[in-house]
């Protein structure tokens, strides 16, 4: 009390109604925060799974691409060996044509025939390695397609998480629709990627 008998303005007396209104407002704010936190946790978990699947697909594609390159290198080596055998066969044939001694000519013709047979074996191996390289390259490309879809899915999930965080910070509930829409697009893209 003041000296003149009036009430001091420094003290506010809260009634039960005032306390209830304040607590109801806090509960409403907390519910939004709790829902967004739960949504963010779920989206983060889905995002982690999508990220793992994306990395796995990318690793498999890279491994297959490396194997394809290795097989192509081996095929190139075989084609070079084929050319070497072909050159030896042509030389033996040319020398046999000008040889005057029948025994030397016969030996050179036998050498030419041997080189021709060996060249066919080398050619078959080179063709096999080249076909295997092409098959591995196709498999690598097929493994990389889901990775691209997973990357899109992860992007939309991250946008959903960011919009959810902005919703809590700004208390603009309409942003939650954008977060949910982006999250749904991300989840759909992830499902499509898992199915391919």
C-alpha positions as protocol buffer text, in pm:
chain_id: "A"
residue {
  index: 1
  type: UNK
  ca { x: 0 y: 0 z: 0 }
}
residue {
  index: 2
  type: UNK
  ca { x: 101 y: 352 z: -62 }
}
residue {
  index: 3
  type: UNK
  ca { x: 121 y: 621 z: 200 }
}
residue {
  index: 4
  type: UNK
  ca { x: -196 y: 783 z: 73 }
}
residue {
  index: 5
  type: UNK
  ca { x: -392 y: 464 z: 121 }
}
residue {
  index: 6
  type: UNK
  ca { x: -406 y: 360 z: -251 }
}
residue {
  index: 7
  type: UNK
  ca { x: -295 y: 30 z: -403 }
}
residue {
  index: 8
  type: UNK
  ca { x: 54 y: -18 z: -539 }
}
residue {
  index: 9
  type: UNK
  ca { x: 59 y: -69 z: -919 }
}
residue {
  index: 10
  type: UNK
  ca { x: 360 y: -302 z: -907 }
}
residue {
  index: 11
  type: UNK
  ca { x: 159 y: -609 z: -815 }
}
residue {
  index: 12
  type: UNK
  ca { x: -79 y: -786 z: -1050 }
}
residue {
  index: 13
  type: UNK
  ca { x: -300 y: -1050 z: -910 }
}
residue {
  index: 14
  type: UNK
  ca { x: -370 y: -1327 z: -1160 }
}
residue {
  index: 15
  type: UNK
  ca { x: -691 y: -1507 z: -1141 }
}
residue {
  index: 16
  type: UNK
  ca { x: -750 y: -1871 z: -1235 }
}
residue {
  index: 17
  type: UNK
  ca { x: -900 y: -1764 z: -1566 }
}
residue {
  index: 18
  type: UNK
  ca { x: -587 y: -1571 z: -1668 }
}
residue {
  index: 19
  type: UNK
  ca { x: -362 y: -1867 z: -1585 }
}
residue {
  index: 20
  type: UNK
  ca { x: -589 y: -2107 z: -1782 }
}
residue {
  index: 21
  type: UNK
  ca { x: -588 y: -1881 z: -2091 }
}
residue {
  index: 22
  type: UNK
  ca { x: -208 y: -1857 z: -2081 }
}
residue {
  index: 23
  type: UNK
  ca { x: -161 y: -2236 z: -2037 }
}
residue {
  index: 24
  type: UNK
  ca { x: -406 y: -2312 z: -2321 }
}
residue {
  index: 25
  type: UNK
  ca { x: -205 y: -2086 z: -2552 }
}
residue {
  index: 26
  type: UNK
  ca { x: 118 y: -2259 z: -2455 }
}
residue {
  index: 27
  type: UNK
  ca { x: -39 y: -2602 z: -2510 }
}
residue {
  index: 28
  type: UNK
  ca { x: -154 y: -2498 z: -2858 }
}
residue {
  index: 29
  type: UNK
  ca { x: 194 y: -2374 z: -2945 }
}
residue {
  index: 30
  type: UNK
  ca { x: 350 y: -2687 z: -2801 }
}
residue {
  index: 31
  type: UNK
  ca { x: 116 y: -2913 z: -3001 }
}
residue {
  index: 32
  type: UNK
  ca { x: 230 y: -2753 z: -3326 }
}
residue {
  index: 33
  type: UNK
  ca { x: 593 y: -2787 z: -3220 }
}
residue {
  index: 34
  type: UNK
  ca { x: 543 y: -3149 z: -3115 }
}
residue {
  index: 35
  type: UNK
  ca { x: 370 y: -3241 z: -3440 }
}
residue {
  index: 36
  type: UNK
  ca { x: 635 y: -3074 z: -3650 }
}
residue {
  index: 37
  type: UNK
  ca { x: 911 y: -3235 z: -3442 }
}
residue {
  index: 38
  type: UNK
  ca { x: 753 y: -3577 z: -3495 }
}
residue {
  index: 39
  type: UNK
  ca { x: 712 y: -3512 z: -3866 }
}
residue {
  index: 40
  type: UNK
  ca { x: 1075 y: -3399 z: -3890 }
}
residue {
  index: 41
  type: UNK
  ca { x: 1196 y: -3709 z: -3707 }
}
residue {
  index: 42
  type: UNK
  ca { x: 999 y: -3939 z: -3938 }
}
residue {
  index: 43
  type: UNK
  ca { x: 1119 y: -3755 z: -4249 }
}
residue {
  index: 44
  type: UNK
  ca { x: 1477 y: -3764 z: -4125 }
}
residue {
  index: 45
  type: UNK
  ca { x: 1455 y: -4139 z: -4072 }
}
residue {
  index: 46
  type: UNK
  ca { x: 1311 y: -4191 z: -4419 }
}
residue {
  index: 47
  type: UNK
  ca { x: 1580 y: -3961 z: -4556 }
}
residue {
  index: 48
  type: UNK
  ca { x: 1852 y: -4167 z: -4391 }
}
residue {
  index: 49
  type: UNK
  ca { x: 1715 y: -4487 z: -4546 }
}
residue {
  index: 50
  type: UNK
  ca { x: 1690 y: -4321 z: -4888 }
}
residue {
  index: 51
  type: UNK
  ca { x: 2043 y: -4183 z: -4855 }
}
residue {
  index: 52
  type: UNK
  ca { x: 2179 y: -4529 z: -4770 }
}
residue {
  index: 53
  type: UNK
  ca { x: 1997 y: -4688 z: -5065 }
}
residue {
  index: 54
  type: UNK
  ca { x: 2123 y: -4413 z: -5295 }
}
residue {
  index: 55
  type: UNK
  ca { x: 2482 y: -4462 z: -5183 }
}
residue {
  index: 56
  type: UNK
  ca { x: 2452 y: -4837 z: -5219 }
}
residue {
  index: 57
  type: UNK
  ca { x: 2317 y: -4806 z: -5575 }
}
residue {
  index: 58
  type: UNK
  ca { x: 2590 y: -4561 z: -5664 }
}
residue {
  index: 59
  type: UNK
  ca { x: 2862 y: -4790 z: -5522 }
}
residue {
  index: 60
  type: UNK
  ca { x: 2727 y: -5090 z: -5714 }
}
residue {
  index: 61
  type: UNK
  ca { x: 2713 y: -4887 z: -6036 }
}
residue {
  index: 62
  type: UNK
  ca { x: 3069 y: -4767 z: -5986 }
}
residue {
  index: 63
  type: UNK
  ca { x: 3192 y: -5122 z: -5919 }
}
residue {
  index: 64
  type: UNK
  ca { x: 3021 y: -5252 z: -6234 }
}
residue {
  index: 65
  type: UNK
  ca { x: 3158 y: -4963 z: -6440 }
}
residue {
  index: 66
  type: UNK
  ca { x: 3511 y: -5040 z: -6317 }
}
residue {
  index: 67
  type: UNK
  ca { x: 3465 y: -5406 z: -6408 }
}
residue {
  index: 68
  type: UNK
  ca { x: 3341 y: -5302 z: -6752 }
}
residue {
  index: 69
  type: UNK
  ca { x: 3650 y: -5086 z: -6805 }
}
residue {
  index: 70
  type: UNK
  ca { x: 3874 y: -5371 z: -6692 }
}
residue {
  index: 71
  type: UNK
  ca { x: 3710 y: -5614 z: -6937 }
}
residue {
  index: 72
  type: UNK
  ca { x: 3735 y: -5358 z: -7218 }
}
residue {
  index: 73
  type: UNK
  ca { x: 4108 y: -5317 z: -7144 }
}
residue {
  index: 74
  type: UNK
  ca { x: 4153 y: -5694 z: -7151 }
}
residue {
  index: 75
  type: UNK
  ca { x: 3962 y: -5708 z: -7481 }
}
residue {
  index: 76
  type: UNK
  ca { x: 4187 y: -5437 z: -7625 }
}
residue {
  index: 77
  type: UNK
  ca { x: 4491 y: -5639 z: -7518 }
}
residue {
  index: 78
  type: UNK
  ca { x: 4347 y: -5944 z: -7692 }
}
residue {
  index: 79
  type: UNK
  ca { x: 4281 y: -5744 z: -8010 }
}
residue {
  index: 80
  type: UNK
  ca { x: 4643 y: -5625 z: -8006 }
}
residue {
  index: 81
  type: UNK
  ca { x: 4756 y: -5986 z: -7962 }
}
residue {
  index: 82
  type: UNK
  ca { x: 4526 y: -6081 z: -8252 }
}
residue {
  index: 83
  type: UNK
  ca { x: 4697 y: -5819 z: -8471 }
}
residue {
  index: 84
  type: UNK
  ca { x: 5037 y: -5956 z: -8370 }
}
residue {
  index: 85
  type: UNK
  ca { x: 4933 y: -6309 z: -8467 }
}
residue {
  index: 86
  type: UNK
  ca { x: 4790 y: -6179 z: -8794 }
}
residue {
  index: 87
  type: UNK
  ca { x: 5116 y: -6002 z: -8876 }
}
residue {
  index: 88
  type: UNK
  ca { x: 5317 y: -6317 z: -8801 }
}
residue {
  index: 89
  type: UNK
  ca { x: 5085 y: -6518 z: -9027 }
}
residue {
  index: 90
  type: UNK
  ca { x: 5124 y: -6269 z: -9314 }
}
residue {
  index: 91
  type: UNK
  ca { x: 5502 y: -6264 z: -9278 }
}
residue {
  index: 92
  type: UNK
  ca { x: 5519 y: -6646 z: -9276 }
}
residue {
  index: 93
  type: UNK
  ca { x: 5295 y: -6658 z: -9583 }
}
residue {
  index: 94
  type: UNK
  ca { x: 5502 y: -6395 z: -9771 }
}
residue {
  index: 95
  type: UNK
  ca { x: 5832 y: -6564 z: -9691 }
}
residue {
  index: 96
  type: UNK
  ca { x: 5688 y: -6906 z: -9787 }
}
residue {
  index: 97
  type: UNK
  ca { x: 5587 y: -6762 z: -10125 }
}
residue {
  index: 98
  type: UNK
  ca { x: 5944 y: -6657 z: -10206 }
}
residue {
  index: 99
  type: UNK
  ca { x: 6124 y: -6948 z: -10040 }
}
residue {
  index: 100
  type: UNK
  ca { x: 6310 y: -7173 z: -10286 }
}
residue {
  index: 101
  type: UNK
  ca { x: 6379 y: -7463 z: -10050 }
}
residue {
  index: 102
  type: UNK
  ca { x: 6066 y: -7688 z: -10027 }
}
residue {
  index: 103
  type: UNK
  ca { x: 6142 y: -7784 z: -9665 }
}
residue {
  index: 104
  type: UNK
  ca { x: 6164 y: -7418 z: -9558 }
}
residue {
  index: 105
  type: UNK
  ca { x: 5848 y: -7341 z: -9755 }
}
residue {
  index: 106
  type: UNK
  ca { x: 5663 y: -7629 z: -9585 }
}
residue {
  index: 107
  type: UNK
  ca { x: 5781 y: -7514 z: -9238 }
}
residue {
  index: 108
  type: UNK
  ca { x: 5665 y: -7155 z: -9308 }
}
residue {
  index: 109
  type: UNK
  ca { x: 5325 y: -7274 z: -9436 }
}
residue {
  index: 110
  type: UNK
  ca { x: 5284 y: -7483 z: -9119 }
}
residue {
  index: 111
  type: UNK
  ca { x: 5379 y: -7178 z: -8911 }
}
residue {
  index: 112
  type: UNK
  ca { x: 5122 y: -6968 z: -9101 }
}
residue {
  index: 113
  type: UNK
  ca { x: 4850 y: -7227 z: -9041 }
}
residue {
  index: 114
  type: UNK
  ca { x: 4941 y: -7242 z: -8670 }
}
residue {
  index: 115
  type: UNK
  ca { x: 4923 y: -6861 z: -8643 }
}
residue {
  index: 116
  type: UNK
  ca { x: 4587 y: -6857 z: -8824 }
}
residue {
  index: 117
  type: UNK
  ca { x: 4439 y: -7109 z: -8577 }
}
residue {
  index: 118
  type: UNK
  ca { x: 4586 y: -6923 z: -8278 }
}
residue {
  index: 119
  type: UNK
  ca { x: 4450 y: -6596 z: -8416 }
}
residue {
  index: 120
  type: UNK
  ca { x: 4096 y: -6739 z: -8428 }
}
residue {
  index: 121
  type: UNK
  ca { x: 4119 y: -6842 z: -8060 }
}
residue {
  index: 122
  type: UNK
  ca { x: 4245 y: -6494 z: -7966 }
}
residue {
  index: 123
  type: UNK
  ca { x: 3966 y: -6335 z: -8171 }
}
residue {
  index: 124
  type: UNK
  ca { x: 3700 y: -6538 z: -7989 }
}
residue {
  index: 125
  type: UNK
  ca { x: 3846 y: -6439 z: -7648 }
}
residue {
  index: 126
  type: UNK
  ca { x: 3861 y: -6071 z: -7749 }
}
residue {
  index: 127
  type: UNK
  ca { x: 3499 y: -6081 z: -7868 }
}
residue {
  index: 128
  type: UNK
  ca { x: 3389 y: -6253 z: -7545 }
}
residue {
  index: 129
  type: UNK
  ca { x: 3567 y: -5992 z: -7328 }
}
residue {
  index: 130
  type: UNK
  ca { x: 3420 y: -5707 z: -7530 }
}
residue {
  index: 131
  type: UNK
  ca { x: 3067 y: -5849 z: -7497 }
}
residue {
  index: 132
  type: UNK
  ca { x: 3116 y: -5893 z: -7123 }
}
residue {
  index: 133
  type: UNK
  ca { x: 3238 y: -5533 z: -7097 }
}
residue {
  index: 134
  type: UNK
  ca { x: 2926 y: -5408 z: -7274 }
}
residue {
  index: 135
  type: UNK
  ca { x: 2700 y: -5620 z: -7051 }
}
residue {
  index: 136
  type: UNK
  ca { x: 2867 y: -5480 z: -6737 }
}
residue {
  index: 137
  type: UNK
  ca { x: 2832 y: -5124 z: -6870 }
}
residue {
  index: 138
  type: UNK
  ca { x: 2457 y: -5178 z: -6925 }
}
residue {
  index: 139
  type: UNK
  ca { x: 2422 y: -5320 z: -6571 }
}
residue {
  index: 140
  type: UNK
  ca { x: 2609 y: -5020 z: -6433 }
}
residue {
  index: 141
  type: UNK
  ca { x: 2375 y: -4779 z: -6612 }
}
residue {
  index: 142
  type: UNK
  ca { x: 2074 y: -4972 z: -6481 }
}
residue {
  index: 143
  type: UNK
  ca { x: 2207 y: -4951 z: -6123 }
}
residue {
  index: 144
  type: UNK
  ca { x: 2264 y: -4577 z: -6159 }
}
residue {
  index: 145
  type: UNK
  ca { x: 1903 y: -4497 z: -6254 }
}
residue {
  index: 146
  type: UNK
  ca { x: 1762 y: -4566 z: -5904 }
}
residue {
  index: 147
  type: UNK
  ca { x: 2043 y: -4353 z: -5758 }
}
residue {
  index: 148
  type: UNK
  ca { x: 1919 y: -4052 z: -5955 }
}
residue {
  index: 149
  type: UNK
  ca { x: 1562 y: -4114 z: -5835 }
}
residue {
  index: 150
  type: UNK
  ca { x: 1685 y: -4155 z: -5476 }
}
residue {
  index: 151
  type: UNK
  ca { x: 1869 y: -3822 z: -5504 }
}
residue {
  index: 152
  type: UNK
  ca { x: 1546 y: -3652 z: -5615 }
}
residue {
  index: 153
  type: UNK
  ca { x: 1357 y: -3816 z: -5328 }
}
residue {
  index: 154
  type: UNK
  ca { x: 1616 y: -3703 z: -5076 }
}
residue {
  index: 155
  type: UNK
  ca { x: 1600 y: -3347 z: -5209 }
}
residue {
  index: 156
  type: UNK
  ca { x: 1223 y: -3327 z: -5161 }
}
residue {
  index: 157
  type: UNK
  ca { x: 1249 y: -3484 z: -4814 }
}
residue {
  index: 158
  type: UNK
  ca { x: 1507 y: -3223 z: -4713 }
}
residue {
  index: 159
  type: UNK
  ca { x: 1288 y: -2943 z: -4848 }
}
residue {
  index: 160
  type: UNK
  ca { x: 1000 y: -3083 z: -4639 }
}
residue {
  index: 161
  type: UNK
  ca { x: 1219 y: -3088 z: -4328 }
}
residue {
  index: 162
  type: UNK
  ca { x: 1335 y: -2731 z: -4390 }
}
residue {
  index: 163
  type: UNK
  ca { x: 980 y: -2605 z: -4441 }
}
residue {
  index: 164
  type: UNK
  ca { x: 872 y: -2781 z: -4122 }
}
residue {
  index: 165
  type: UNK
  ca { x: 1147 y: -2606 z: -3928 }
}
residue {
  index: 166
  type: UNK
  ca { x: 1046 y: -2272 z: -4076 }
}
residue {
  index: 167
  type: UNK
  ca { x: 686 y: -2346 z: -3975 }
}
residue {
  index: 168
  type: UNK
  ca { x: 787 y: -2382 z: -3611 }
}
residue {
  index: 169
  type: UNK
  ca { x: 1005 y: -2071 z: -3618 }
}
residue {
  index: 170
  type: UNK
  ca { x: 750 y: -1846 z: -3788 }
}
residue {
  index: 171
  type: UNK
  ca { x: 431 y: -2010 z: -3657 }
}
residue {
  index: 172
  type: UNK
  ca { x: 288 y: -1991 z: -4009 }
}
residue {
  index: 173
  type: UNK
  ca { x: 76 y: -2303 z: -4032 }
}
residue {
  index: 174
  type: UNK
  ca { x: 32 y: -2275 z: -4410 }
}
residue {
  index: 175
  type: UNK
  ca { x: 401 y: -2363 z: -4451 }
}
residue {
  index: 176
  type: UNK
  ca { x: 318 y: -2702 z: -4303 }
}
residue {
  index: 177
  type: UNK
  ca { x: 118 y: -2778 z: -4619 }
}
residue {
  index: 178
  type: UNK
  ca { x: 426 y: -2710 z: -4828 }
}
residue {
  index: 179
  type: UNK
  ca { x: 635 y: -2928 z: -4597 }
}
residue {
  index: 180
  type: UNK
  ca { x: 383 y: -3211 z: -4618 }
}
residue {
  index: 181
  type: UNK
  ca { x: 351 y: -3182 z: -4996 }
}
residue {
  index: 182
  type: UNK
  ca { x: 726 y: -3184 z: -5048 }
}
residue {
  index: 183
  type: UNK
  ca { x: 760 y: -3480 z: -4812 }
}
residue {
  index: 184
  type: UNK
  ca { x: 493 y: -3674 z: -5001 }
}
residue {
  index: 185
  type: UNK
  ca { x: 667 y: -3609 z: -5333 }
}
residue {
  index: 186
  type: UNK
  ca { x: 994 y: -3728 z: -5176 }
}
residue {
  index: 187
  type: UNK
  ca { x: 836 y: -4043 z: -5035 }
}
residue {
  index: 188
  type: UNK
  ca { x: 670 y: -4120 z: -5372 }
}
residue {
  index: 189
  type: UNK
  ca { x: 1002 y: -4075 z: -5551 }
}
residue {
  index: 190
  type: UNK
  ca { x: 1172 y: -4305 z: -5300 }
}
residue {
  index: 191
  type: UNK
  ca { x: 906 y: -4574 z: -5349 }
}
residue {
  index: 192
  type: UNK
  ca { x: 950 y: -4551 z: -5726 }
}
residue {
  index: 193
  type: UNK
  ca { x: 1328 y: -4582 z: -5685 }
}
residue {
  index: 194
  type: UNK
  ca { x: 1293 y: -4887 z: -5461 }
}
residue {
  index: 195
  type: UNK
  ca { x: 1064 y: -5051 z: -5717 }
}
residue {
  index: 196
  type: UNK
  ca { x: 1313 y: -5007 z: -6005 }
}
